[in-house]
Amino acid sequence: MSGILATLRRELCAYFFSPLAWALLTLLLVINGTIFALIISFLSDPRSAGGRPLDFFFSSSWVVLMFIVPLLTMRLISEERSSGSIEVLMTAAVTELQVVVGKYLAALLFYLFLWLPTLAYAAIVAGYSEIDWGTIASGYLGIFAAGAVFLAIGTLASSLARNQVVSGVITFAVVFFLFLVFGSLQSLVNSSVWKEFFAYLDVAGQMDDFARGVVDSRHLVFDLTTVIFLLFVTSRTLAAKKWR
Amino acid sequence: MSESNLPPSQQSPPSMARRRTVEASTLGVGLVLAVLLLGLVNYFAWKYYKQFDWTSSEIYTLSEKTKNVVGSLTQPVEVVVFTGPGVAMGEQSLELLERYRALSPQLRLREVDPIKNLSEAERLLERYATHYQEGTVKVVFDNGASRRIFEEDDLAEYDYSPVQMGGPPTVTGFKGEAVFTGALVELASGERPTILFTVGHGEKKLDDFSGNGLRGVQELLGRDNVTMEEWASLGKQVPEATSLIVVAGPRGNFSAPELEAFTAYLDGGGRMLWLLDPALSAIADLQAAPLGDWLAGYGIELGEDLVVDPDQALPFFGADTFFVNAYGSHPVILPLAETQTAVILALARSVTASNDETPGRTRTELLETSSGGWGETSLERLPEVEAEETDLLGPVSLAVAVEEIAPEAGPDDGSSDSAPAGEKSAGMRMIVFGDSDFAADNQIGNQGNAALIDNAINWLLERDTLLGIPPKKPEQVRLSLTRQQLWRTYLLTALLPLLAIVAGMVVYFKRRR
């Protein structure tokens, strides 16, 4: 546990003292702000069909996720490998799994910090109309759950590539693929079983459910087990490199 | 210190190779086990799941009634949803039925896109003897022995007011839960309503191919799991298991014993639908007495007239063929009123609710002409007619619904039931239309005619309204922001990234110091 905490503390400091982190926060707020402003303009039009503003916001948050996650995770392990500091880390009194979990938790906490200012949007909407805090809570749970899975993918990609850019590109490609492919496959197949299977894997569909206030145990189990599996694979990847 | 405990760089080559093999094998086996475990856990999560509704209005929470009904299913029910991409009501139906499925493994859900999967759709549509209209949704409940079929109009309540401003109509309520749970109750009970169509008085027939028959009505009701039979009423009592008697366009009159049999049937909570045409000597000899007197006993005045409405006459037709879009307040015509759908009548007579109120019964006029219409009584001078003092001046009522209400219950206003949820009311119900042609094969396809006859029969049978499950009202937030408020919102939104930049600069300069 102490190994995880030590790694977590070290990584969090690296995030918060890095200019990249603040640039990321600015980028996220610019993209999210633009989306939010567009939603407000749309719903202010009397010809619009109406809807809950933050439902639209949460449903469209996958666009932001695709760009933010690779930037957050690309340096996690790749940087250590390219600078050679991974050798020092691996000979310290921490296991590979503790290193991976510590680094992953740091990325997850920083990811949550990035989304924190968007609560201001809920406050703005609350000033103009009634607001459903239950739906907002489930919307944020959706962002957290999807982010947790993608950060685990990014952590694994970072352990596979020595180059940070390569790691970022792999993460982006996988996240992009996951967002698009299962939704598309659902509309391509005719079998109900396959449709359900692809819906189960469809993270974008999951986020829609969370955005409208539905919390489904299937989504939570899928996300949690995928994160655990990916972190396990990442730690095994690091262990394997030790013996090459 | 043994060699295997040394770092790899200090180990001898054979020992290193052995170690690598062991490590690779362990890693491989570990990965395979992890994948198996991942698959196993997710398989069970997929099979047995639970959904939680975090919305404050609990819009995605099923009622206790639905949970009990679905949870107690003992035989498999296949639910087939015919829909296409972008059909909002199809998506809502699927989402709702997914939640039903989570409650019972007996419920099998199947989605079919008739455009993409034509052969499967055609096979199923043929099996269910129905059709699919592109861009809509059709839901079929089938337990092997019987089935219920629902169209888009059965599932939604619409608000058409945005259309006037160029916007799309909005769904104000989704009735899916009441409709679907009602269907499951019916299928589980095995009840199959029996509708008798009287014969022997020149009525319209179920198997008439001339265009004047009721094959369209038969098809409409056939999807709803009902038994339809023709029945000669002369000299007989109404059979015990009769759910509804339909009298469609009789030309001859009914004898007193027949009417007495109807009275006894209605007194026992029976249901009747009368589709009556004008007593024109050229086309019918149906006079007011004794049927008119009998109906008067239920507070219904059958007019000895022919209704004309020049203001609403159809192009190229006489004033006796007109459209009606003025509706009363009643569940039968509520969907038509909401969707502003007209019905087309031809050669109709007036049917009016009488003023004297019999306790325990309510009478509601369902349709009426415009104020420019009237009930022409000088039938011998047709077709040159003018409104005269002796005529029934407009607006003229064309249909009346009568309902007997139990003392402790209120009338059926469409939002609540006159009977306790889950039970049919004990009181009689009857609807009298002053026209039968609107339900005939050559006219049932016009505008809202099919919906009118379908709604009337469903109301008489008390279908879909037995459970007291209210429609779900989606939260449609419309932000009516002024220009100033909009600009303030944009400014606040722009302020957040600026604050992030400032915070970043503060951290950066503090670190440099």
Interface residues (C-beta under 8 A of the other chain):
Chain A: F16 F17 P19 A21 W22 A23 L25 T26 L29 V30 G33 F36 A37 I40 S41 L43 S44 P46 R47 S48 A49 G50 G51 R52 P53 P117 A120 Y121 I124 V125 Y128 S129 E130 D132 W133 G134 T135 A137 S138 S187 N190 S192 K195 E196 Y200 R212 G213 V214 V215 D216 S217 R218 V221 F222 T225 T226 F229 F232 V233 R236 A239 A240 K242 W243 R244
Chain B: P8 R19 R20 E23 A24 L27 G30 L31 A34 V35 L38 V41 N42 A45 W46 Y49 K50 Q51 F52 D53 W54 T55 S56 S57 I59 Y60 P85 L109 R110 E111 V112 D113 K116 N117 E120 P162 M165 G166 G167 P168 T170 E475 Q476 V477 R478 L479 S480 L481 Q485 L486 T489 Y490 L492 T493 A494 L496 P497 L499 A500 I501 A503 G504 M505 V507 Y508 R511
